[in-house]
Amino acid sequence: HYALAYYNRGKIYDKLGDPAKALSDYNKAIEINPKYARAYYNRAIVYNELKEYDKALADVHRAEELGVVVNPEFLSALGKAAVL
């Protein structure tokens, strides 16, 4: 499953501190499978790291719609940061 491969590589790039490559791989995973909830969630984490809070919040909400249980503290922090 190609979406899973891109997702997994995105996680590795994020752990290695390369958010640009992580985003690229999460984007590709979502392009292949637009209902890939974990890819949206992990992309939200990268956007949060990059202080792109509006994008992070949109991805968290999409992940929730697709069934991911989001950490309420993360969601609250994103909501506050997106308003600033």
Backbone as CSV, one residue per row, in Angstrom:
resi,resn,N_x,N_y,N_z,CA_x,CA_y,CA_z,C_x,C_y,C_z
1,HIS,0.851,-1.181,0.000,0.000,0.000,0.000,0.893,1.240,0.000
2,TYR,0.860,2.001,-1.087,1.772,3.126,-1.246,1.521,4.255,-0.248
3,ALA,0.274,4.513,0.086,-0.018,5.581,1.042,0.656,5.297,2.379
4,LEU,0.629,4.053,2.816,1.266,3.676,4.077,2.777,3.894,4.007
5,ALA,3.373,3.579,2.870,4.816,3.771,2.720,5.189,5.251,2.853
6,TYR,4.428,6.119,2.190,4.703,7.554,2.300,4.461,8.049,3.723
7,TYR,3.401,7.562,4.347,3.091,7.939,5.726,4.253,7.559,6.651
8,ASN,4.708,6.326,6.543,5.799,5.862,7.407,7.080,6.654,7.178
9,ARG,7.382,6.935,5.922,8.585,7.722,5.646,8.428,9.141,6.175
10,GLY,7.219,9.692,6.091,6.963,11.020,6.650,7.231,11.051,8.148
11,LYS,6.818,10.005,8.848,7.076,9.926,10.288,8.577,9.919,10.569
12,ILE,9.328,9.197,9.753,10.779,9.132,9.941,11.400,10.502,9.694
13,TYR,10.995,11.160,8.604,11.535,12.495,8.329,11.215,13.466,9.465
14,ASP,10.021,13.368,10.021,9.669,14.242,11.133,10.577,13.969,12.327
15,LYS,10.797,12.712,12.635,11.680,12.370,13.765,13.115,12.809,13.516
16,LEU,13.516,12.836,12.255,14.868,13.273,11.906,14.983,14.795,11.842
17,GLY,13.866,15.486,12.055,13.903,16.951,12.059,13.858,17.570,10.686
18,ASP,13.221,16.901,9.725,13.102,17.437,8.366,11.616,17.623,8.034
19,PRO,11.030,18.716,8.536,9.587,18.895,8.343,9.170,19.050,6.882
20,ALA,10.018,19.619,6.043,9.648,19.791,4.631,9.439,18.433,3.963
21,LYS,10.352,17.507,4.200,10.209,16.175,3.609,9.060,15.417,4.252
22,ALA,8.855,15.616,5.565,7.726,14.970,6.239,6.410,15.447,5.620
23,LEU,6.271,16.761,5.443,5.048,17.298,4.840,4.840,16.757,3.429
24,SER,5.893,16.694,2.667,5.798,16.181,1.306,5.253,14.756,1.299
25,ASP,5.768,13.924,2.197,5.316,12.536,2.241,3.898,12.409,2.778
26,TYR,3.536,13.200,3.788,2.156,13.163,4.274,1.201,13.647,3.189
27,ASN,1.602,14.676,2.443,0.781,15.166,1.338,0.555,14.069,0.302
28,LYS,1.606,13.338,-0.016,1.504,12.272,-1.008,0.607,11.149,-0.494
29,ALA,0.745,10.796,0.786,-0.109,9.757,1.374,-1.578,10.166,1.277
30,ILE,-1.864,11.438,1.558,-3.243,11.945,1.500,-3.730,12.017,0.053
31,GLU,-2.840,12.361,-0.859,-3.203,12.384,-2.280,-3.620,10.984,-2.744
32,ILE,-2.875,9.981,-2.319,-3.180,8.600,-2.694,-4.458,8.115,-2.016
33,ASN,-4.593,8.470,-0.730,-5.766,8.039,0.043,-6.314,9.229,0.831
34,PRO,-7.255,9.954,0.246,-7.792,11.154,0.901,-8.496,10.891,2.234
35,LYS,-8.710,9.639,2.582,-9.349,9.311,3.861,-8.349,8.757,4.869
36,TYR,-7.076,9.030,4.662,-6.020,8.511,5.538,-5.921,9.412,6.771
37,ALA,-6.705,9.105,7.775,-6.855,9.955,8.956,-5.538,10.217,9.678
38,ARG,-4.722,9.187,9.868,-3.458,9.360,10.606,-2.503,10.292,9.858
39,ALA,-2.561,10.287,8.544,-1.703,11.187,7.770,-2.100,12.643,8.027
40,TYR,-3.413,12.901,8.099,-3.865,14.258,8.433,-3.392,14.646,9.834
41,TYR,-3.516,13.720,10.766,-3.136,14.025,12.149,-1.638,14.318,12.249
42,ASN,-0.835,13.476,11.623,0.609,13.694,11.705,1.032,14.944,10.945
43,ARG,0.343,15.240,9.841,0.642,16.477,9.126,0.291,17.666,10.009
44,ALA,-0.779,17.566,10.791,-1.142,18.631,11.734,-0.031,18.854,12.746
45,ILE,0.582,17.780,13.205,1.677,17.903,14.165,2.846,18.667,13.544
46,VAL,3.164,18.362,12.300,4.261,19.068,11.616,3.891,20.533,11.412
47,TYR,2.664,20.787,10.966,2.241,22.186,10.809,2.329,22.937,12.140
48,ASN,1.970,22.274,13.211,2.073,22.893,14.534,3.532,23.236,14.843
49,GLU,4.434,22.322,14.556,5.863,22.566,14.780,6.347,23.769,13.974
50,LEU,5.762,23.947,12.786,6.143,25.057,11.907,5.366,26.342,12.210
51,LYS,4.524,26.278,13.238,3.693,27.406,13.662,2.693,27.828,12.594
52,GLU,2.266,26.872,11.777,1.205,27.097,10.795,-0.081,26.549,11.409
53,TYR,-0.565,27.272,12.416,-1.630,26.775,13.278,-2.961,26.589,12.558
54,ASP,-3.300,27.465,11.627,-4.566,27.317,10.906,-4.585,26.012,10.110
55,LYS,-3.474,25.713,9.439,-3.379,24.458,8.680,-3.426,23.262,9.622
56,ALA,-2.742,23.383,10.749,-2.734,22.291,11.726,-4.142,22.036,12.245
57,LEU,-4.851,23.095,12.555,-6.202,22.965,13.081,-7.134,22.333,12.043
58,ALA,-7.007,22.737,10.800,-7.834,22.155,9.734,-7.565,20.656,9.602
59,ASP,-6.301,20.272,9.670,-5.962,18.849,9.556,-6.435,18.050,10.762
60,VAL,-6.362,18.630,11.943,-6.840,17.934,13.138,-8.342,17.694,13.019
61,HIS,-9.065,18.687,12.564,-10.512,18.522,12.404,-10.827,17.458,11.347
62,ARG,-10.069,17.442,10.276,-10.285,16.418,9.232,-9.977,15.031,9.792
63,ALA,-8.916,14.917,10.559,-8.569,13.629,11.173,-9.689,13.167,12.104
64,GLU,-10.249,14.111,12.867,-11.372,13.780,13.759,-12.574,13.277,12.960
65,GLU,-12.879,13.969,11.866,-13.999,13.556,11.008,-13.815,12.131,10.502
66,LEU,-12.555,11.752,10.309,-12.238,10.421,9.783,-12.039,9.381,10.882
67,GLY,-12.253,9.789,12.139,-12.253,8.813,13.212,-11.099,8.821,14.185
68,VAL,-10.140,9.718,14.026,-9.024,9.781,14.965,-9.486,10.465,16.246
69,VAL,-9.129,9.904,17.369,-9.394,10.532,18.660,-8.223,11.462,18.950
70,VAL,-8.491,12.748,18.945,-7.455,13.761,19.098,-7.283,14.106,20.570
71,ASN,-6.040,14.245,20.968,-5.720,14.662,22.329,-6.365,16.026,22.561
72,PRO,-7.273,16.132,23.556,-7.971,17.404,23.772,-7.043,18.565,24.120
73,GLU,-5.933,18.280,24.793,-4.985,19.355,25.128,-4.325,19.904,23.864
74,PHE,-3.987,19.008,22.938,-3.398,19.427,21.664,-4.402,20.281,20.891
75,LEU,-5.644,19.838,20.852,-6.679,20.570,20.139,-6.898,21.950,20.760
76,SER,-6.941,22.021,22.066,-7.131,23.291,22.749,-5.959,24.240,22.496
77,ALA,-4.746,23.722,22.574,-3.554,24.548,22.324,-3.544,25.061,20.895
78,LEU,-3.926,24.217,19.945,-3.977,24.641,18.539,-5.022,25.735,18.354
79,GLY,-6.185,25.546,18.957,-7.243,26.550,18.842,-6.808,27.904,19.358
80,LYS,-6.113,27.908,20.482,-5.625,29.165,21.055,-4.546,29.790,20.186
81,ALA,-3.624,28.960,19.676,-2.527,29.469,18.852,-3.049,30.003,17.525
82,ALA,-4.064,29.361,16.953,-4.609,29.786,15.657,-5.266,31.155,15.766
83,VAL,-5.768,31.494,16.935,-6.434,32.787,17.130,-5.407,33.915,17.253
84,LEU,-4.241,33.594,17.764,-3.222,34.629,18.011,-2.683,35.259,16.761
